[in-house]
Amino acid sequence: MADATEKKPDNARNKAYAAATTRLRDLNREQFNLLLEEEYGKLGLTPRRRRTAEEIAAEAAAKEQIKAEKAEMKRLEKIAKLQAEMEALMSRDEVAMEVFKEPASV
């Protein structure tokens, strides 16, 4: 009868193998991506590429910029609306003050 430990995979060896594979892939990223794309093509699959940290950061910065621009536009619209209200109030006050002016001599 076989020992129960022989049937179980060696987790330490598996972890070491996975770590080495990851390091090798990272050191040769462009070549790996080309090989992977070729293998996907053989199977009729569409390759998917993970975004880099730089790409993710650039996309986040672009979204922040758009958000800031929208907020600025909203702020400017609010200012324009308040200015229009102020002008309307000022012109209304000027009309009301006309009543108190002395009549023009004829």
Secondary structure as UniProt FT lines:
FT   HELIX           4..7
FT   HELIX           11..27
FT   HELIX           29..43
FT   HELIX           53..97
FT   HELIX           98..100
//
